């Protein structure tokens, strides 16, 4: 398992977003993604929401570790194609949970 401990309490909504969307995305993707297992609430011991996800076996995909870099690129491309193909209807709008990604550039930073 892996524990995600955000360093800013203002990011509690990120944990909520991941817990909600990771299980919905997983069936549509050709590679494993983290599976939420548990969520903790802010407390005086740790002031932010935190989560536990299932550990994904593997190694960092550095070029010198790849037996077949072209196949690795194809696998990554298939993952990106599958992710793009997921219907985003009802997905999260720009906000603090994604650092306002998706806002038109003309809107500036928040």
Phi and psi restraints in degrees (range 20) as a CNS / XPLOR table:
assign (resid 1 and name C) (resid 2 and name N)
       (resid 2 and name CA) (resid 2 and name C) 1.0 -126.7 20.0 2
assign (resid 2 and name N) (resid 2 and name CA)
       (resid 2 and name C) (resid 3 and name N) 1.0 142.7 20.0 2
assign (resid 2 and name C) (resid 3 and name N)
       (resid 3 and name CA) (resid 3 and name C) 1.0 -109.3 20.0 2
assign (resid 3 and name N) (resid 3 and name CA)
       (resid 3 and name C) (resid 4 and name N) 1.0 130.9 20.0 2
assign (resid 3 and name C) (resid 4 and name N)
       (resid 4 and name CA) (resid 4 and name C) 1.0 -105.6 20.0 2
assign (resid 4 and name N) (resid 4 and name CA)
       (resid 4 and name C) (resid 5 and name N) 1.0 116.7 20.0 2
assign (resid 4 and name C) (resid 5 and name N)
       (resid 5 and name CA) (resid 5 and name C) 1.0 -119.8 20.0 2
assign (resid 5 and name N) (resid 5 and name CA)
       (resid 5 and name C) (resid 6 and name N) 1.0 90.5 20.0 2
assign (resid 5 and name C) (resid 6 and name N)
       (resid 6 and name CA) (resid 6 and name C) 1.0 -59.5 20.0 2
assign (resid 6 and name N) (resid 6 and name CA)
       (resid 6 and name C) (resid 7 and name N) 1.0 142.0 20.0 2
assign (resid 6 and name C) (resid 7 and name N)
       (resid 7 and name CA) (resid 7 and name C) 1.0 -84.9 20.0 2
assign (resid 7 and name N) (resid 7 and name CA)
       (resid 7 and name C) (resid 8 and name N) 1.0 -6.1 20.0 2
assign (resid 7 and name C) (resid 8 and name N)
       (resid 8 and name CA) (resid 8 and name C) 1.0 -124.8 20.0 2
assign (resid 8 and name N) (resid 8 and name CA)
       (resid 8 and name C) (resid 9 and name N) 1.0 122.1 20.0 2
assign (resid 8 and name C) (resid 9 and name N)
       (resid 9 and name CA) (resid 9 and name C) 1.0 -58.1 20.0 2
assign (resid 9 and name N) (resid 9 and name CA)
       (resid 9 and name C) (resid 10 and name N) 1.0 -25.1 20.0 2
assign (resid 9 and name C) (resid 10 and name N)
       (resid 10 and name CA) (resid 10 and name C) 1.0 -64.8 20.0 2
assign (resid 10 and name N) (resid 10 and name CA)
       (resid 10 and name C) (resid 11 and name N) 1.0 -9.8 20.0 2
assign (resid 10 and name C) (resid 11 and name N)
       (resid 11 and name CA) (resid 11 and name C) 1.0 -99.9 20.0 2
assign (resid 11 and name N) (resid 11 and name CA)
       (resid 11 and name C) (resid 12 and name N) 1.0 18.1 20.0 2
assign (resid 11 and name C) (resid 12 and name N)
       (resid 12 and name CA) (resid 12 and name C) 1.0 -56.3 20.0 2
assign (resid 12 and name N) (resid 12 and name CA)
       (resid 12 and name C) (resid 13 and name N) 1.0 -31.5 20.0 2
assign (resid 12 and name C) (resid 13 and name N)
       (resid 13 and name CA) (resid 13 and name C) 1.0 -68.5 20.0 2
assign (resid 13 and name N) (resid 13 and name CA)
       (resid 13 and name C) (resid 14 and name N) 1.0 -20.9 20.0 2
assign (resid 13 and name C) (resid 14 and name N)
       (resid 14 and name CA) (resid 14 and name C) 1.0 -66.1 20.0 2
assign (resid 14 and name N) (resid 14 and name CA)
       (resid 14 and name C) (resid 15 and name N) 1.0 -42.9 20.0 2
assign (resid 14 and name C) (resid 15 and name N)
       (resid 15 and name CA) (resid 15 and name C) 1.0 -62.1 20.0 2
assign (resid 15 and name N) (resid 15 and name CA)
       (resid 15 and name C) (resid 16 and name N) 1.0 -44.8 20.0 2
assign (resid 15 and name C) (resid 16 and name N)
       (resid 16 and name CA) (resid 16 and name C) 1.0 -60.6 20.0 2
assign (resid 16 and name N) (resid 16 and name CA)
       (resid 16 and name C) (resid 17 and name N) 1.0 -44.5 20.0 2
assign (resid 16 and name C) (resid 17 and name N)
       (resid 17 and name CA) (resid 17 and name C) 1.0 -61.6 20.0 2
assign (resid 17 and name N) (resid 17 and name CA)
       (resid 17 and name C) (resid 18 and name N) 1.0 -47.3 20.0 2
assign (resid 17 and name C) (resid 18 and name N)
       (resid 18 and name CA) (resid 18 and name C) 1.0 -63.3 20.0 2
assign (resid 18 and name N) (resid 18 and name CA)
       (resid 18 and name C) (resid 19 and name N) 1.0 -43.9 20.0 2
assign (resid 18 and name C) (resid 19 and name N)
       (resid 19 and name CA) (resid 19 and name C) 1.0 -60.4 20.0 2
assign (resid 19 and name N) (resid 19 and name CA)
       (resid 19 and name C) (resid 20 and name N) 1.0 -33.6 20.0 2
assign (resid 19 and name C) (resid 20 and name N)
       (resid 20 and name CA) (resid 20 and name C) 1.0 -77.7 20.0 2
assign (resid 20 and name N) (resid 20 and name CA)
       (resid 20 and name C) (resid 21 and name N) 1.0 -46.1 20.0 2
assign (resid 20 and name C) (resid 21 and name N)
       (resid 21 and name CA) (resid 21 and name C) 1.0 -91.2 20.0 2
assign (resid 21 and name N) (resid 21 and name CA)
       (resid 21 and name C) (resid 22 and name N) 1.0 -30.8 20.0 2
assign (resid 21 and name C) (resid 22 and name N)
       (resid 22 and name CA) (resid 22 and name C) 1.0 -56.7 20.0 2
assign (resid 22 and name N) (resid 22 and name CA)
       (resid 22 and name C) (resid 23 and name N) 1.0 -46.8 20.0 2
assign (resid 22 and name C) (resid 23 and name N)
       (resid 23 and name CA) (resid 23 and name C) 1.0 -64.4 20.0 2
assign (resid 23 and name N) (resid 23 and name CA)
       (resid 23 and name C) (resid 24 and name N) 1.0 -27.8 20.0 2
assign (resid 23 and name C) (resid 24 and name N)
       (resid 24 and name CA) (resid 24 and name C) 1.0 -77.5 20.0 2
assign (resid 24 and name N) (resid 24 and name CA)
       (resid 24 and name C) (resid 25 and name N) 1.0 -31.3 20.0 2
assign (resid 24 and name C) (resid 25 and name N)
       (resid 25 and name CA) (resid 25 and name C) 1.0 -79.8 20.0 2
assign (resid 25 and name N) (resid 25 and name CA)
       (resid 25 and name C) (resid 26 and name N) 1.0 -36.1 20.0 2
assign (resid 25 and name C) (resid 26 and name N)
       (resid 26 and name CA) (resid 26 and name C) 1.0 -49.9 20.0 2
assign (resid 26 and name N) (resid 26 and name CA)
       (resid 26 and name C) (resid 27 and name N) 1.0 -45.6 20.0 2
assign (resid 26 and name C) (resid 27 and name N)
       (resid 27 and name CA) (resid 27 and name C) 1.0 -65.2 20.0 2
assign (resid 27 and name N) (resid 27 and name CA)
       (resid 27 and name C) (resid 28 and name N) 1.0 -17.4 20.0 2
assign (resid 27 and name C) (resid 28 and name N)
       (resid 28 and name CA) (resid 28 and name C) 1.0 -96.4 20.0 2
assign (resid 28 and name N) (resid 28 and name CA)
       (resid 28 and name C) (resid 29 and name N) 1.0 -3.6 20.0 2
assign (resid 28 and name C) (resid 29 and name N)
       (resid 29 and name CA) (resid 29 and name C) 1.0 -110.2 20.0 2
assign (resid 29 and name N) (resid 29 and name CA)
       (resid 29 and name C) (resid 30 and name N) 1.0 144.4 20.0 2
assign (resid 29 and name C) (resid 30 and name N)
       (resid 30 and name CA) (resid 30 and name C) 1.0 -81.6 20.0 2
assign (resid 30 and name N) (resid 30 and name CA)
       (resid 30 and name C) (resid 31 and name N) 1.0 -5.9 20.0 2
assign (resid 30 and name C) (resid 31 and name N)
       (resid 31 and name CA) (resid 31 and name C) 1.0 -124.4 20.0 2
assign (resid 31 and name N) (resid 31 and name CA)
       (resid 31 and name C) (resid 32 and name N) 1.0 155.6 20.0 2
assign (resid 31 and name C) (resid 32 and name N)
       (resid 32 and name CA) (resid 32 and name C) 1.0 -68.7 20.0 2
assign (resid 32 and name N) (resid 32 and name CA)
       (resid 32 and name C) (resid 33 and name N) 1.0 144.7 20.0 2
assign (resid 32 and name C) (resid 33 and name N)
       (resid 33 and name CA) (resid 33 and name C) 1.0 -127.1 20.0 2
assign (resid 33 and name N) (resid 33 and name CA)
       (resid 33 and name C) (resid 34 and name N) 1.0 163.0 20.0 2
assign (resid 33 and name C) (resid 34 and name N)
       (resid 34 and name CA) (resid 34 and name C) 1.0 -55.8 20.0 2
assign (resid 34 and name N) (resid 34 and name CA)
       (resid 34 and name C) (resid 35 and name N) 1.0 139.5 20.0 2
assign (resid 34 and name C) (resid 35 and name N)
       (resid 35 and name CA) (resid 35 and name C) 1.0 -107.9 20.0 2
assign (resid 35 and name N) (resid 35 and name CA)
       (resid 35 and name C) (resid 36 and name N) 1.0 117.3 20.0 2
assign (resid 35 and name C) (resid 36 and name N)
       (resid 36 and name CA) (resid 36 and name C) 1.0 -62.3 20.0 2
assign (resid 36 and name N) (resid 36 and name CA)
       (resid 36 and name C) (resid 37 and name N) 1.0 134.2 20.0 2
assign (resid 36 and name C) (resid 37 and name N)
       (resid 37 and name CA) (resid 37 and name C) 1.0 -114.4 20.0 2
assign (resid 37 and name N) (resid 37 and name CA)
       (resid 37 and name C) (resid 38 and name N) 1.0 -35.2 20.0 2
assign (resid 37 and name C) (resid 38 and name N)
       (resid 38 and name CA) (resid 38 and name C) 1.0 -159.3 20.0 2
assign (resid 38 and name N) (resid 38 and name CA)
       (resid 38 and name C) (resid 39 and name N) 1.0 157.7 20.0 2
assign (resid 38 and name C) (resid 39 and name N)
       (resid 39 and name CA) (resid 39 and name C) 1.0 -134.6 20.0 2
assign (resid 39 and name N) (resid 39 and name CA)
       (resid 39 and name C) (resid 40 and name N) 1.0 138.8 20.0 2
assign (resid 39 and name C) (resid 40 and name N)
       (resid 40 and name CA) (resid 40 and name C) 1.0 -111.4 20.0 2
assign (resid 40 and name N) (resid 40 and name CA)
       (resid 40 and name C) (resid 41 and name N) 1.0 149.5 20.0 2
assign (resid 40 and name C) (resid 41 and name N)
       (resid 41 and name CA) (resid 41 and name C) 1.0 -94.6 20.0 2
assign (resid 41 and name N) (resid 41 and name CA)
       (resid 41 and name C) (resid 42 and name N) 1.0 156.4 20.0 2
assign (resid 41 and name C) (resid 42 and name N)
       (resid 42 and name CA) (resid 42 and name C) 1.0 -57.7 20.0 2
assign (resid 42 and name N) (resid 42 and name CA)
       (resid 42 and name C) (resid 43 and name N) 1.0 147.2 20.0 2
assign (resid 42 and name C) (resid 43 and name N)
       (resid 43 and name CA) (resid 43 and name C) 1.0 -149.8 20.0 2
assign (resid 43 and name N) (resid 43 and name CA)
       (resid 43 and name C) (resid 44 and name N) 1.0 -179.3 20.0 2
assign (resid 43 and name C) (resid 44 and name N)
       (resid 44 and name CA) (resid 44 and name C) 1.0 -72.2 20.0 2
assign (resid 44 and name N) (resid 44 and name CA)
       (resid 44 and name C) (resid 45 and name N) 1.0 -22.3 20.0 2
assign (resid 44 and name C) (resid 45 and name N)
       (resid 45 and name CA) (resid 45 and name C) 1.0 -75.4 20.0 2
assign (resid 45 and name N) (resid 45 and name CA)
       (resid 45 and name C) (resid 46 and name N) 1.0 -36.6 20.0 2
assign (resid 45 and name C) (resid 46 and name N)
       (resid 46 and name CA) (resid 46 and name C) 1.0 -144.6 20.0 2
assign (resid 46 and name N) (resid 46 and name CA)
       (resid 46 and name C) (resid 47 and name N) 1.0 118.3 20.0 2
assign (resid 46 and name C) (resid 47 and name N)
       (resid 47 and name CA) (resid 47 and name C) 1.0 -83.3 20.0 2
assign (resid 47 and name N) (resid 47 and name CA)
       (resid 47 and name C) (resid 48 and name N) 1.0 15.4 20.0 2
assign (resid 47 and name C) (resid 48 and name N)
       (resid 48 and name CA) (resid 48 and name C) 1.0 -134.3 20.0 2
assign (resid 48 and name N) (resid 48 and name CA)
       (resid 48 and name C) (resid 49 and name N) 1.0 158.9 20.0 2
assign (resid 48 and name C) (resid 49 and name N)
       (resid 49 and name CA) (resid 49 and name C) 1.0 -66.0 20.0 2
assign (resid 49 and name N) (resid 49 and name CA)
       (resid 49 and name C) (resid 50 and name N) 1.0 148.3 20.0 2
assign (resid 49 and name C) (resid 50 and name N)
       (resid 50 and name CA) (resid 50 and name C) 1.0 -141.5 20.0 2
assign (resid 50 and name N) (resid 50 and name CA)
       (resid 50 and name C) (resid 51 and name N) 1.0 165.4 20.0 2
assign (resid 50 and name C) (resid 51 and name N)
       (resid 51 and name CA) (resid 51 and name C) 1.0 -143.0 20.0 2
assign (resid 51 and name N) (resid 51 and name CA)
       (resid 51 and name C) (resid 52 and name N) 1.0 160.6 20.0 2
assign (resid 51 and name C) (resid 52 and name N)
       (resid 52 and name CA) (resid 52 and name C) 1.0 -119.8 20.0 2
assign (resid 52 and name N) (resid 52 and name CA)
       (resid 52 and name C) (resid 53 and name N) 1.0 131.5 20.0 2
assign (resid 52 and name C) (resid 53 and name N)
       (resid 53 and name CA) (resid 53 and name C) 1.0 -125.0 20.0 2
assign (resid 53 and name N) (resid 53 and name CA)
       (resid 53 and name C) (resid 54 and name N) 1.0 158.6 20.0 2
assign (resid 53 and name C) (resid 54 and name N)
       (resid 54 and name CA) (resid 54 and name C) 1.0 -67.6 20.0 2
assign (resid 54 and name N) (resid 54 and name CA)
       (resid 54 and name C) (resid 55 and name N) 1.0 135.2 20.0 2
assign (resid 54 and name C) (resid 55 and name N)
       (resid 55 and name CA) (resid 55 and name C) 1.0 -69.9 20.0 2
assign (resid 55 and name N) (resid 55 and name CA)
       (resid 55 and name C) (resid 56 and name N) 1.0 136.9 20.0 2
assign (resid 55 and name C) (resid 56 and name N)
       (resid 56 and name CA) (resid 56 and name C) 1.0 -102.8 20.0 2
assign (resid 56 and name N) (resid 56 and name CA)
       (resid 56 and name C) (resid 57 and name N) 1.0 118.3 20.0 2
assign (resid 56 and name C) (resid 57 and name N)
       (resid 57 and name CA) (resid 57 and name C) 1.0 -64.9 20.0 2
assign (resid 57 and name N) (resid 57 and name CA)
       (resid 57 and name C) (resid 58 and name N) 1.0 148.6 20.0 2
assign (resid 57 and name C) (resid 58 and name N)
       (resid 58 and name CA) (resid 58 and name C) 1.0 146.5 20.0 2
assign (resid 58 and name N) (resid 58 and name CA)
       (resid 58 and name C) (resid 59 and name N) 1.0 -177.2 20.0 2
assign (resid 58 and name C) (resid 59 and name N)
       (resid 59 and name CA) (resid 59 and name C) 1.0 -128.5 20.0 2
assign (resid 59 and name N) (resid 59 and name CA)
       (resid 59 and name C) (resid 60 and name N) 1.0 161.2 20.0 2
assign (resid 59 and name C) (resid 60 and name N)
       (resid 60 and name CA) (resid 60 and name C) 1.0 -59.0 20.0 2
assign (resid 60 and name N) (resid 60 and name CA)
       (resid 60 and name C) (resid 61 and name N) 1.0 134.4 20.0 2
assign (resid 60 and name C) (resid 61 and name N)
       (resid 61 and name CA) (resid 61 and name C) 1.0 -85.1 20.0 2
assign (resid 61 and name N) (resid 61 and name CA)
       (resid 61 and name C) (resid 62 and name N) 1.0 63.6 20.0 2
assign (resid 61 and name C) (resid 62 and name N)
       (resid 62 and name CA) (resid 62 and name C) 1.0 -81.4 20.0 2
assign (resid 62 and name N) (resid 62 and name CA)
       (resid 62 and name C) (resid 63 and name N) 1.0 147.2 20.0 2
assign (resid 62 and name C) (resid 63 and name N)
       (resid 63 and name CA) (resid 63 and name C) 1.0 -52.1 20.0 2
assign (resid 63 and name N) (resid 63 and name CA)
       (resid 63 and name C) (resid 64 and name N) 1.0 -44.0 20.0 2
assign (resid 63 and name C) (resid 64 and name N)
       (resid 64 and name CA) (resid 64 and name C) 1.0 -67.9 20.0 2
assign (resid 64 and name N) (resid 64 and name CA)
       (resid 64 and name C) (resid 65 and name N) 1.0 -15.8 20.0 2
assign (resid 64 and name C) (resid 65 and name N)
       (resid 65 and name CA) (resid 65 and name C) 1.0 -91.0 20.0 2
assign (resid 65 and name N) (resid 65 and name CA)
       (resid 65 and name C) (resid 66 and name N) 1.0 -15.5 20.0 2
assign (resid 65 and name C) (resid 66 and name N)
       (resid 66 and name CA) (resid 66 and name C) 1.0 -82.1 20.0 2
assign (resid 66 and name N) (resid 66 and name CA)
       (resid 66 and name C) (resid 67 and name N) 1.0 120.5 20.0 2
assign (resid 66 and name C) (resid 67 and name N)
       (resid 67 and name CA) (resid 67 and name C) 1.0 -67.1 20.0 2
assign (resid 67 and name N) (resid 67 and name CA)
       (resid 67 and name C) (resid 68 and name N) 1.0 -35.5 20.0 2
assign (resid 67 and name C) (resid 68 and name N)
       (resid 68 and name CA) (resid 68 and name C) 1.0 -140.0 20.0 2
assign (resid 68 and name N) (resid 68 and name CA)
       (resid 68 and name C) (resid 69 and name N) 1.0 89.1 20.0 2
assign (resid 68 and name C) (resid 69 and name N)
       (resid 69 and name CA) (resid 69 and name C) 1.0 -58.8 20.0 2
assign (resid 69 and name N) (resid 69 and name CA)
       (resid 69 and name C) (resid 70 and name N) 1.0 -32.9 20.0 2
assign (resid 69 and name C) (resid 70 and name N)
       (resid 70 and name CA) (resid 70 and name C) 1.0 -67.9 20.0 2
assign (resid 70 and name N) (resid 70 and name CA)
       (resid 70 and name C) (resid 71 and name N) 1.0 -41.9 20.0 2
assign (resid 70 and name C) (resid 71 and name N)
       (resid 71 and name CA) (resid 71 and name C) 1.0 -66.1 20.0 2
assign (resid 71 and name N) (resid 71 and name CA)
       (resid 71 and name C) (resid 72 and name N) 1.0 -37.8 20.0 2
assign (resid 71 and name C) (resid 72 and name N)
       (resid 72 and name CA) (resid 72 and name C) 1.0 -61.7 20.0 2
assign (resid 72 and name N) (resid 72 and name CA)
       (resid 72 and name C) (resid 73 and name N) 1.0 -41.5 20.0 2
assign (resid 72 and name C) (resid 73 and name N)
       (resid 73 and name CA) (resid 73 and name C) 1.0 -64.3 20.0 2
assign (resid 73 and name N) (resid 73 and name CA)
       (resid 73 and name C) (resid 74 and name N) 1.0 -39.8 20.0 2
assign (resid 73 and name C) (resid 74 and name N)
       (resid 74 and name CA) (resid 74 and name C) 1.0 -65.0 20.0 2
assign (resid 74 and name N) (resid 74 and name CA)
       (resid 74 and name C) (resid 75 and name N) 1.0 -40.8 20.0 2
assign (resid 74 and name C) (resid 75 and name N)
       (resid 75 and name CA) (resid 75 and name C) 1.0 -63.2 20.0 2
assign (resid 75 and name N) (resid 75 and name CA)
       (resid 75 and name C) (resid 76 and name N) 1.0 -43.9 20.0 2
assign (resid 75 and name C) (resid 76 and name N)
       (resid 76 and name CA) (resid 76 and name C) 1.0 -64.0 20.0 2
assign (resid 76 and name N) (resid 76 and name CA)
       (resid 76 and name C) (resid 77 and name N) 1.0 -42.3 20.0 2
assign (resid 76 and name C) (resid 77 and name N)
       (resid 77 and name CA) (resid 77 and name C) 1.0 -61.7 20.0 2
assign (resid 77 and name N) (resid 77 and name CA)
       (resid 77 and name C) (resid 78 and name N) 1.0 -40.8 20.0 2
assign (resid 77 and name C) (resid 78 and name N)
       (resid 78 and name CA) (resid 78 and name C) 1.0 -63.3 20.0 2
assign (resid 78 and name N) (resid 78 and name CA)
       (resid 78 and name C) (resid 79 and name N) 1.0 -38.3 20.0 2
assign (resid 78 and name C) (resid 79 and name N)
       (resid 79 and name CA) (resid 79 and name C) 1.0 -64.4 20.0 2
assign (resid 79 and name N) (resid 79 and name CA)
       (resid 79 and name C) (resid 80 and name N) 1.0 -46.3 20.0 2
assign (resid 79 and name C) (resid 80 and name N)
       (resid 80 and name CA) (resid 80 and name C) 1.0 -64.1 20.0 2
assign (resid 80 and name N) (resid 80 and name CA)
       (resid 80 and name C) (resid 81 and name N) 1.0 -41.8 20.0 2
assign (resid 80 and name C) (resid 81 and name N)
       (resid 81 and name CA) (resid 81 and name C) 1.0 -60.3 20.0 2
assign (resid 81 and name N) (resid 81 and name CA)
       (resid 81 and name C) (resid 82 and name N) 1.0 -43.8 20.0 2
assign (resid 81 and name C) (resid 82 and name N)
       (resid 82 and name CA) (resid 82 and name C) 1.0 -65.0 20.0 2
assign (resid 82 and name N) (resid 82 and name CA)
       (resid 82 and name C) (resid 83 and name N) 1.0 -40.5 20.0 2
assign (resid 82 and name C) (resid 83 and name N)
       (resid 83 and name CA) (resid 83 and name C) 1.0 -64.6 20.0 2
assign (resid 83 and name N) (resid 83 and name CA)
       (resid 83 and name C) (resid 84 and name N) 1.0 -42.7 20.0 2
assign (resid 83 and name C) (resid 84 and name N)
       (resid 84 and name CA) (resid 84 and name C) 1.0 -63.9 20.0 2
assign (resid 84 and name N) (resid 84 and name CA)
       (resid 84 and name C) (resid 85 and name N) 1.0 -33.2 20.0 2
assign (resid 84 and name C) (resid 85 and name N)
       (resid 85 and name CA) (resid 85 and name C) 1.0 -75.4 20.0 2
assign (resid 85 and name N) (resid 85 and name CA)
       (resid 85 and name C) (resid 86 and name N) 1.0 -15.7 20.0 2
assign (resid 85 and name C) (resid 86 and name N)
       (resid 86 and name CA) (resid 86 and name C) 1.0 -66.1 20.0 2
assign (resid 86 and name N) (resid 86 and name CA)
       (resid 86 and name C) (resid 87 and name N) 1.0 132.3 20.0 2
assign (resid 86 and name C) (resid 87 and name N)
       (resid 87 and name CA) (resid 87 and name C) 1.0 -65.5 20.0 2
assign (resid 87 and name N) (resid 87 and name CA)
       (resid 87 and name C) (resid 88 and name N) 1.0 116.9 20.0 2
assign (resid 87 and name C) (resid 88 and name N)
       (resid 88 and name CA) (resid 88 and name C) 1.0 -88.9 20.0 2
assign (resid 88 and name N) (resid 88 and name CA)
       (resid 88 and name C) (resid 89 and name N) 1.0 6.3 20.0 2
assign (resid 88 and name C) (resid 89 and name N)
       (resid 89 and name CA) (resid 89 and name C) 1.0 -56.2 20.0 2
assign (resid 89 and name N) (resid 89 and name CA)
       (resid 89 and name C) (resid 90 and name N) 1.0 129.5 20.0 2
assign (resid 89 and name C) (resid 90 and name N)
       (resid 90 and name CA) (resid 90 and name C) 1.0 83.6 20.0 2
assign (resid 90 and name N) (resid 90 and name CA)
       (resid 90 and name C) (resid 91 and name N) 1.0 2.3 20.0 2
assign (resid 90 and name C) (resid 91 and name N)
       (resid 91 and name CA) (resid 91 and name C) 1.0 -68.8 20.0 2
assign (resid 91 and name N) (resid 91 and name CA)
       (resid 91 and name C) (resid 92 and name N) 1.0 167.5 20.0 2
assign (resid 91 and name C) (resid 92 and name N)
       (resid 92 and name CA) (resid 92 and name C) 1.0 -67.9 20.0 2
assign (resid 92 and name N) (resid 92 and name CA)
       (resid 92 and name C) (resid 93 and name N) 1.0 137.2 20.0 2
assign (resid 92 and name C) (resid 93 and name N)
       (resid 93 and name CA) (resid 93 and name C) 1.0 -77.8 20.0 2
assign (resid 93 and name N) (resid 93 and name CA)
       (resid 93 and name C) (resid 94 and name N) 1.0 166.5 20.0 2
assign (resid 93 and name C) (resid 94 and name N)
       (resid 94 and name CA) (resid 94 and name C) 1.0 -56.6 20.0 2
assign (resid 94 and name N) (resid 94 and name CA)
       (resid 94 and name C) (resid 95 and name N) 1.0 141.0 20.0 2
assign (resid 94 and name C) (resid 95 and name N)
       (resid 95 and name CA) (resid 95 and name C) 1.0 -176.2 20.0 2
assign (resid 95 and name N) (resid 95 and name CA)
       (resid 95 and name C) (resid 96 and name N) 1.0 -169.6 20.0 2
assign (resid 95 and name C) (resid 96 and name N)
       (resid 96 and name CA) (resid 96 and name C) 1.0 -63.3 20.0 2
assign (resid 96 and name N) (resid 96 and name CA)
       (resid 96 and name C) (resid 97 and name N) 1.0 -28.8 20.0 2
assign (resid 96 and name C) (resid 97 and name N)
       (resid 97 and name CA) (resid 97 and name C) 1.0 -65.1 20.0 2
assign (resid 97 and name N) (resid 97 and name CA)
       (resid 97 and name C) (resid 98 and name N) 1.0 -20.4 20.0 2
assign (resid 97 and name C) (resid 98 and name N)
       (resid 98 and name CA) (resid 98 and name C) 1.0 -130.9 20.0 2
assign (resid 98 and name N) (resid 98 and name CA)
       (resid 98 and name C) (resid 99 and name N) 1.0 24.7 20.0 2
assign (resid 98 and name C) (resid 99 and name N)
       (resid 99 and name CA) (resid 99 and name C) 1.0 55.2 20.0 2
assign (resid 99 and name N) (resid 99 and name CA)
       (resid 99 and name C) (resid 100 and name N) 1.0 34.7 20.0 2
assign (resid 99 and name C) (resid 100 and name N)
       (resid 100 and name CA) (resid 100 and name C) 1.0 64.3 20.0 2
assign (resid 100 and name N) (resid 100 and name CA)
       (resid 100 and name C) (resid 101 and name N) 1.0 24.0 20.0 2
assign (resid 100 and name C) (resid 101 and name N)
       (resid 101 and name CA) (resid 101 and name C) 1.0 -65.4 20.0 2
assign (resid 101 and name N) (resid 101 and name CA)
       (resid 101 and name C) (resid 102 and name N) 1.0 140.8 20.0 2
assign (resid 101 and name C) (resid 102 and name N)
       (resid 102 and name CA) (resid 102 and name C) 1.0 100.4 20.0 2
assign (resid 102 and name N) (resid 102 and name CA)
       (resid 102 and name C) (resid 103 and name N) 1.0 -7.3 20.0 2
assign (resid 102 and name C) (resid 103 and name N)
       (resid 103 and name CA) (resid 103 and name C) 1.0 -81.0 20.0 2
assign (resid 103 and name N) (resid 103 and name CA)
       (resid 103 and name C) (resid 104 and name N) 1.0 136.8 20.0 2
assign (resid 103 and name C) (resid 104 and name N)
       (resid 104 and name CA) (resid 104 and name C) 1.0 -53.9 20.0 2
assign (resid 104 and name N) (resid 104 and name CA)
       (resid 104 and name C) (resid 105 and name N) 1.0 142.4 20.0 2
assign (resid 104 and name C) (resid 105 and name N)
       (resid 105 and name CA) (resid 105 and name C) 1.0 -56.6 20.0 2
assign (resid 105 and name N) (resid 105 and name CA)
       (resid 105 and name C) (resid 106 and name N) 1.0 -33.0 20.0 2
assign (resid 105 and name C) (resid 106 and name N)
       (resid 106 and name CA) (resid 106 and name C) 1.0 -62.8 20.0 2
assign (resid 106 and name N) (resid 106 and name CA)
       (resid 106 and name C) (resid 107 and name N) 1.0 -20.4 20.0 2
assign (resid 106 and name C) (resid 107 and name N)
       (resid 107 and name CA) (resid 107 and name C) 1.0 -73.4 20.0 2
assign (resid 107 and name N) (resid 107 and name CA)
       (resid 107 and name C) (resid 108 and name N) 1.0 -16.6 20.0 2
assign (resid 107 and name C) (resid 108 and name N)
       (resid 108 and name CA) (resid 108 and name C) 1.0 75.7 20.0 2
assign (resid 108 and name N) (resid 108 and name CA)
       (resid 108 and name C) (resid 109 and name N) 1.0 -172.0 20.0 2
assign (resid 108 and name C) (resid 109 and name N)
       (resid 109 and name CA) (resid 109 and name C) 1.0 -93.7 20.0 2
assign (resid 109 and name N) (resid 109 and name CA)
       (resid 109 and name C) (resid 110 and name N) 1.0 158.7 20.0 2
